[in-house]
Amino acid sequence: MAAGRAALHSLLPPRLAGDAMPGRSSPPCLPSTTADAIRGRIFSTRSARPCAKISARLGATIGAGCRSEAGHRRALSAIGTSAEPVVGRECEGTRELDGASNGGVVETGDAFAPGDFVLERGSLSGVDSRGLGLREDQYQGAPDGSDDWRTAENGYLLQILKARVYDIAVQTPLEEADMLSEQLGNKLFLKREDLQPVFSFKLRGAYNKMASLKPEDRERGVICSSAGNHAQGVALAARQLGCGAIVCMPRTTPTIKVDAVQRLGGITELVGETYQETQAYAQEKAQATGRAFIAPYDDPYTIAGQGTIGKEILEQYQAEEDLHAVFVAIGGGGLIAGIGTYLKALRPEVKVIGVEPAGANAMAMSLSKGYRVRLSAVDAFADGVAVKQVGKETFRLCQKVVDGVVLVDNSEISAAIKDVYNQTRSILEPAGAVAVAGAKAYSTRYGIKGKALVAVASGANINFSNLRLVADLADIGAKREAILATSIPELPGAFRKFVNAALEGTELMVTEFKYRFSAGPHAHILWSVGIRSDAQLEALLERLTSAGAQTRDVSAVDEARELMRDFVGGRPRCYMGEIPHERVYKVRFPERVGALEQFLESISPRWNVTMFCYRKSGNQATSVLLGLQVPPHEEEAFGRAVAGLNDFSFDGISEGARSLYKMFLQ
């Protein structure tokens, strides 16, 4: 039956074959004339999946990326069409964005903050596929008409089949992430674009654009503006094509990225403090020098190059389950525009779902409102997709082929990085893991089970300095750790009573603890604990409330996760100034369940704890900065207590640390 339905799907126009799609105001629709011809040859009627004989039937040209002009002609002949543009027709549910209905200009107001558009976790945004038709949202094609094919019927489909990306890019594997699949109750496949020569998909689009230039244009060289993956893609493409490349980068670009471009043969120019300043400079220099400006996403040839990923997904997917959805990260929109255009032409029932960081949600907001919004600021955590305004051509295509956008926060992205690392031992950059985070959130939100999902792992050029923050956020995003704020009486023994109420008789492990003595009636503690379920966390909160330790979960507070946890503590609030008889130790604490309770049984309440700063490291033992009140006449007894803690080591702090203690903590 499944095979029969699949065969029937291939005979239906795309707008009739598609399923109901949450979040859309109308279903996507693409002309089917050429698409049906391709579908009939690429897909077997038995399985509606790509035939293994695709390369043989269409010539090595389509299967291997159409590497020659003769190959282009063979591919076009095989699908029964010519290289001439086909006059398109207006799709149902869409209209041309010529601005005629409104005089060409609509007042859209000031820039939006990302927080102006919020979605529930895993929910799909709406898509206004008609749009407002603003003149400023219209892409201006090449003056010589060389990209007029972009508005032709199936123009992008044909260009993707002819794209020359395989002169330099590789066909990356489509791998099942079995651990994530088991966790989600679905089969989740990773499209491993992090395995490209420059560790990112950007090489595809950059090369395809540069290969499309006339020889005389390439001789004059190319120029681009980028601080990341596009820069490396352009530099490597230029080296392959034998042309010069100037890569303009903001002055704030990390040295490691500048060096990477230079190693690939690119000439780097550090200009401007922001990307906008750098791009303006690069475009002006392109005009002045006659160099071709290579846009990172808003160019038809770039989009077609990225679309080859969609072609590979359909060729490689061989699982028994029907392919339910493909998840793609969105920055400027070039990647999802290319992939979505190809998928919707040949498999319209497959959902194309975009994923953006909640702090860089320009496409989700734009698709919902029907015009390209401009963000006033973006969260740069996932810097590869931190774009204030999406492209014009990419927006036009996304209105037709994207079923909605899921928003994810930084902790969910970090959890996805950890998930992929556990599966592959590869570390994705935040932007590269955005699609994985979206697939997890969407499938959980809508209760998707037993389906096949694909997430494009788009890049692995992570800044080493980001790893610490990623590690801190990963368990919170996976709901394996909670950050809690607790108030207890500022009395000797209250600390131990609080710990017993929280942990006694459980397998919970404290992963972080920040406390400093206060002379007021209440002490305030910021701490984190490993959890396995929401029910476990709720039970913990109930126990603490019953014990008089008022506690709230602050895991969802961005500032608590990323900033405030490092500033809790400081000088003690004490009526007498310095805390009498306070001694500070660096204690090697074993990382095991029950260690904190064992420690407090020997120390508290006899010696008052005045400071406790701890963060789990994942090692067998971790250092804790500990403050205790130990009067001189108690030194001998304290020494005996410490000697009884065999798994713990107490050391005095160094002179350098003591000077810092006096400066900031005493």
N, C-alpha and C positions, 0 to 999 in steps of 0.2 A: 504493500500500500504506500509506504513512504517513497519508494522509487517511482510509483505511478504519479503521486502528487508532485514529485520533483519534476518529472517529465512534463506534466501539465503546466507547472510554473513556467517552464521555458517557452511555452507557446503563448502565454498571456502577455499583454502589454505591461510594462513595469508598474504603472500606477494601479493596475488591478491585481498584480501578483503580490504587492506589499501587504504586510500585516498591519493591524492597528498599532500605532506607535505612540506611547505616552509622551506628552509634552508638545506634540506638533499640533498646529492649528489646521494643517492640511497635509496629506501624504506627499512624499517626494515624487516627482514625475520627470522622466526623461524620455525623449523621443526614442522609439524602439527599432526603427528601420534597419540601421546597420548593426545595432546591438543584437537584434534577433539573429542576424546572419552569423555574427561572431559566436553567439551563444550556441547556435546549432552545431558549429564545428568544434568549439572548444569543450563543450560539455557532452558527455554521453547521456542518452535519454534514460539510461537505466539508473544512474546515480545523481545526475545534475551536478556532478563535480568535475573539475578539469580532467580531461582524458590524459592518460600517460603519453599518448601519441601526439600531443599538441605540437611539439617541435617538428615531427615528421610531416604532419598534415599541413602546417602553415609555413613550413620551411624553418630552418634554424634561425631565421630572422626574428620571429616573434618570441620563440622560446628563449633565445639568447640575447634579445634586445635589439634586433635589427641592426647589425653592425655594418651594413654596406648599402649603397643606393640600390643595387640590384636586389638586395634582400628586402628593402622597403617595397619595391615594386611587386615582388613575389607575395609579400604579406597582404598588400592591398588587393592584389588579384585574387588571392585565396578567399578573401571575405566578400568578394563580389562588388567592389567599389573602386573608385579612382582616387588619385591624390588631390583632385579638385575639391574645394569646399562644397558642402551640401547646404542648400538654403534651409535654415531651421524653421520651426514653427513655435509659436508661443505655447508654453506648457500650461495645462490647467492648474489653477492655484498660484500662478506667478504672473508677473507682468514686467515689461521692459522698464528699466530704471532710467528713463530719459528726462524725468522731471517735468514732463509736459503738463501734467494735471495740476501742478502747483506753481507754475512759473519758474521751476528749476531751483528754487531756494526755499528751504523750510528752516525757520528759526528753531534750533534744537537746544539752546541754552548753554550754560557753562559746563565745564568738565564735571564728570561724576566721580565720586569716591567709590572704591570697590565695595565698601560697606553699604552703599545705597541699593545693592542688589544681592539678596540673600536667598539661598535655597536650603531646604532640609537636607540632611546628610543622605547622599545617594540619589536624590530626586533629579529628574530631568528638567532642564529649563524649557520654556516654550520656544517655538520657532515661528516667527511671522514670515512665511515664505513669500508673501506679496511685497511687504516693505513699503516705505514711504516714497521711494523713487527720487531720492535727492540727487541733484546734479553733482554735488561734491563727493558722492559715493560711486560715481562712474569712473571706471578705469579707462585711461586714454591709451589706446593701442599704439603700436609702432607707426611712425609717420609714413614709412614705406609700405605699410599694410602686410608686413611679413608675419604678423600674428593674428590676422583676421580670422583664421580658422577657429579661434577660441569661441566665437559665437555661432559657428556652424553646427549643424546637427551631428552629434557624436565627434565633434572636432577634437575634444580632449582625449576621447577614447583612442582615436587613431594616433594621436601624437604620443600617447603613453606607449602604445605598441611599437612605435618607431623610435622611442627615446634611445639615445646613445650612451646610457649610463654605464653599460657593462664594459666600455673601454677602460674603465678605472674602478668602478664599484664592484662589489661582489654580491651574489645572491645569498643573503643571510639566511640562516636556518629558522624554521618555525618549530619551536620545541615546547613540548608539554611541561608545565611546571607541576609535577605530580603532587608535591606537598601542598601547594596552594589549591590545586584541584580538589584534594581531599578535604581541605579546610572549608572550601566554598560549596562543595557538593556539585560542582560542575567540572568540565574539562577546560582548564585555562591554558592557552598557548601563548608563548612569548615570541614575538617577531624580533629577532636579535640584531637590531640595527646598531647596537653598541659594538658589534664585531666588524664594522666597516674599517677601512684603513685609517681613517681619522677618528674612529670611535663614535661616529654620529652619521645619521641619515643625510645630513646637509650636503655631503659630497655629491649625491645624485642630482639634485636640482642645480647646483652650481655648475657642474660639468655639462649637463644637458643644455643649459643656457649658453655657456661659453662655446660649446661645440656647434650651436646654431648660428653663431656670428659668421659674417662673411670673412674670408681670409684676410682681406685688407683691414677689416675692423680689428681682428685679433692681432694683427701686426702692430697696431697702435697701442695695444695693451689694454688691460682692464683695471678697474678700481672698485673697491667695495668699502663699506663701513661695517665693522663688527668687532666685538670683543670676545667672541667665542667660537662656536663650531663652524659658522658660515665662513669665518676668516680662514680657518684651516682648509675647508673644502675648496675655496677659491684658490688658495696658494697651491694646493696639490693639483688641482685641475689645470692651473696655468702651467705648471711644470710639465704635466703630461702633454699639453697642447703646444708647448714651446713658445708661450707668450709671456710678456712681463705682467706682473700683478702688484699693484699698490694696495695695501690693506691699511685703512685708516682706523685707528683704535683710540678710545678715550685715554687720557693721561693716567686714569686710575686703574687701567688694565693690569692685572697681576703679571709679573715678569715671566712666569712660566708659560703664559699664553702668548706673550710677545715672542719669546724664544721659540715656541712651537711653530709659529708662522714663519719665522726667519729660517728655521731648519728646513722648511719645505720650499724655500726659495722666494718667499714673498718679501717685498720691500715694505717695512712698517713705518707709518707716520703716526705719532702720538699727538692727537689734536683734540682740544675741548675737554671739558670736565664731565659732560653728559653725552649719552649716545646721540641725542638730537643735534647737539653742536657738531659732533663728529660726522654725522650723516650729511648735514648741510654743507660742511666743508668738502666732503667727498663728492657730492653731486655738483658743486660749483667747480671743483677741479676737473671733473669729467667733462663738463661743458667747455672749460678753457683749454684742455689738452686733447680733446677728441677721443679720450679713452671711453670704453663702454662701461657703464655703471652696472654692476651685477647685484641686483636686489636680492635680499635674503629670502623673501617669500612672495611678494606681490608682483609676479611676472609669470606669464603663461608657460614659458618653457621651464622655468623653475618648478612650477606646479606639476607639469607633466612628468618631469624627472622624479619628483617625489611619488607620483602616482604609480610608478613601477613597483612600489612596495605592495600596493593593492593587487597588482597582477600576480606577484609572487605568492601572496597569501592564498589566492584561489588555486594556483598551480600546486601548492604544497599541502593544502589541507586535505587530509585523507582519513579523518576520523569517522566513525559510524554516525555520531550525533550530527544533526543538522546544525550548521553554523548560525548561531543566534545573533551575535553582535561583535563588532570590531571597535575597540577603544583606542582613541588617538589623542595625544596631547595637542593643545592648541596654544600657540603664541600669536604669530601674525596670521596663521591659518593656511599656509601653503601645504603643509603635510596632510592635513585632513581634507583639504579641497581636492588634492590629487588622488588620494586613496578613495575618498568617498565617491568621486565622479566615476572611477573605474568600477567599484563594487556595485553601485546603484544601477549602472548600465547593464551589468551581467547577472547580478544576484540582488534584485531590488528588495527581496524579502529580508536580507541581512541588514540589521540596524547598524548605522554608523553613528557612534556616540563620541562626542568630544569631551575632553576633560581639561579643566583649568584649575589653577590654584584659586582659592577664594579671594586672595589678595591681588589677583591679576586676572579679572574675569571680564575682559573687554568683549570677547566674542559672545559669551552667554548673555550679557546685557544687550549687546547689539542685535542679536538674533531675536531676543524677546521684544525689543522696542521697534525693530524694523528699519533701523538705520545705524550707521557706525558711530558709536559713542566714543568719546575721548575720556580716558581716566586721568584724574588729577595726580595720582601717584600709584605706584605698584609695589607690591612686596617682592623683593629681589631674591628671596630664598631659592626659588627655582628660576634662576636668572635666564636660562635658555628660553623661557616662555613668558618672561616679564615684559609684556608689550602694552603700551598705553592705548594704542589704536590699531585695529586689525586692518589688513589690506583691503583695497577696493575690489579687486578681482576675486580675491579669496572669499570676501563676504558675499559677493554675488553667487558664487558656487555653493558656499555653505548653506545659503538660504534654500537651495534646491536639494541638497544631498545629506544634510546633517539632521538626525532625528532628535537631537537635543544635546545639552551640555550638562555634565556633572561637575560640581565644585568640590574640591578636596582641600583640607588644611595642611599646614606644614608637618604636623605630627603624622597624618595619614600618609603623606608622601614619604616621610622618613621610615615608617613601618614597611612601606612597599620596597624601599631600598634594602632593608634588612631581609625581607621575604625573598627577594631575588638573590641576594648574597647567599642566604642559606641554601638556595636551590642550585646556584651556578658558580658560587665563589667569585662572581664578578660584582663590582660596585658601580651601580648606575649613578649618574648625577641626578639631582632632584628633578630636573625637567624630564630626564629619561625615564623616571619611575612614575610620573604623573598618571599615565594611562593605566598602569597596574593598580594604583590606588583607586582610580575611578571604577575599574572593573569590580574590585572588591566591594566598594560602597554601593554601586548600582545593584549588584546581584543580591546583596543583603537587603537593601531597601525594598526591592520588588519580589523577594522570595524566589528568585530564579534558581531552579535545580535541574540537574540532568542535562544541561545544555553545553554547547561548545562556545567558548569565548576566546577572542584574540586580543591581546594588548601589545601595542607596539612599544618595545623598549628602545627609545629613540636615541639615547646617547649615554656615554660613560666618562665624559670629561669633567669629573668632579674636582673642585678645589680641595686640596688636602686639608686646608684649615676648616672646611665645612664638616668634616667627619665628626668632630666632637659634638656639634649641635645635632647632627643627624642621630648619633648614638643616644643623646639625651632624650630626643623626641620619639624615637622609634617605638619603644614599649608603650608609651602613652597613646600613640596613634593606633597601635594594635590592641588597645584596651587590656594590656598586660601589666600596666602600672598606673597608679592613681596618685595625684598630688593633693595633699590634704593640709588644711590649716586648722590647728587645734588650740584652744585656750584652756589652761589648767590653773589651779591656784598656785601662786608663787610661794610654796611652802616646802620645807625638806620632806622628802618621801613622795611628794606628788608626782614626780617624774616616774618613779618606779611603779606607782599605782596606775598611772596612765598606760605605761607599757604593758603591764599585766592585763589590764582590761582589753587592750587592743590585740595582744598576741597570744595570751595564755590558752593552751589547748588547741591552737591552730597551727597550720603549716605556713602561715604568712611570713614573708621576709621583708624587713625594712630595707629599702634601697637608698634612702636619703634622709638626713636628719639635720635641721638647722635650728639651733636654739641658743639664746643668750639671756643671762640673768636680767631680771627687771625688778626694780624696787617697788613697783606697784602691786596691787592685789592679784594680778593675773600675769601668767607667763604665756607667751605666744610661740607656737612651734610650727614651722613649715617642714613637712616630711612627706616622703613617698613610700609606697608599699606595693609589692608585686601582687597582682590579683589574677584570677583565672576566669572570673565571670562577674557580671553585674550583681548577681545575687550575693556573691561573696563580699563585694564592696558594701552593699546595703546592710548586710548583717554586721559588718565591722562598724559602720556608722551608728547603727542602733545600739551596739554594745557600749560605744564611747559615750553616746548621749545618756544612756542609763547610768553610766559611771560619773556623770557630771562633767565630762570633758567635751565641751561643745566643739563640734568638728564639721567642717564643710568641705566638699569636693571642689577644688579649684583647677581641675585638670583642663577644663575648657577655656581657661583664661590665658590668652596668648602671652601676656606679659609675665604671668607666673611661670609658664613653661620655658620661656626663652630669656627672661631678664631678671625678674625679681628673686628667683631662687638663688642667684649668685650674690645678692646684696642683703639677704636676711642675716641678722646678727649685729655687727657693729659694736660700738661702745655700750657697756652696761648702763642701765638707768638705775643709779644707786645714790641714795641720799648722802652717803659718806664719801662720794667720789669713787676712788678705787675700791674694789671688793676686798675686804680684809682676808688675808691668808690665801688668796687665790693662787693656785699653781697650774701651770699649763703644760700639758704633755702631748706628745705625738704617740698615739697608741696603735699598734698593728692589730687590727680587728679581724678575726676569721669571718669569711663570708659564708655563713651557714645558718640554717634555721635554729633559733634558740640562743644564739650568741649574745644578743643584747640582754635577754633576761638573765643569763648566767652572769654577765658582767655586773648588772645592777644588784643582783643578790649579794654580791661581795662588797659593793661600794656604797649603795644607797639604802637607808637615808642617813647613815652615820656621817658620810662626807657629802656635802651638798654639791650637786652638779650645777655649775655656773655657765658652762658652754659645751656644746656638742655639735660638731660639724662633720658630717659624713656623707659620702656619695659612693654608691656601689660602683666597683670598677670591673667586675667580671673575673678578677683574679682570685686566688685562694684566700688572700688576705688584703685588707685595704687600710690605709692610714686614716685615723680619726683625730681631729684637733679637739682635745678634751680639757675643760677647765673644772677644777675641784677646789673647794675650800678645805684646807688641811692645816689646822692650827699646829704650832710647833710641838705641843705636848702629845699630839696624835700621830707624829711621824712614824714611830716604831710600829704602832698597830697598823698604820696604812701600809707600811712596807711588808708586813706579814700577809695582809689581804692581797696585795699585788702579787706576791710570790705564789699564792694559791691559784692564781689565774694562769694556768700553764699554757693555754693557747693564745694568750695575749702578751704583748711586749710593751712596756712603758719606757719611753725615752724623753728626756728633757729636750726642749726645742733649741735650735742653734742660736748663736748670737745674732745672726742676720734675721732669723725669724723673730727673735725676742724684740729687736728694734722695731719690726713691723707691728708686733703685738702692742707695743707701747704707743705706736703712732695711731693705730686704727681700732684696737680692741680693748685696751685697758681703761 
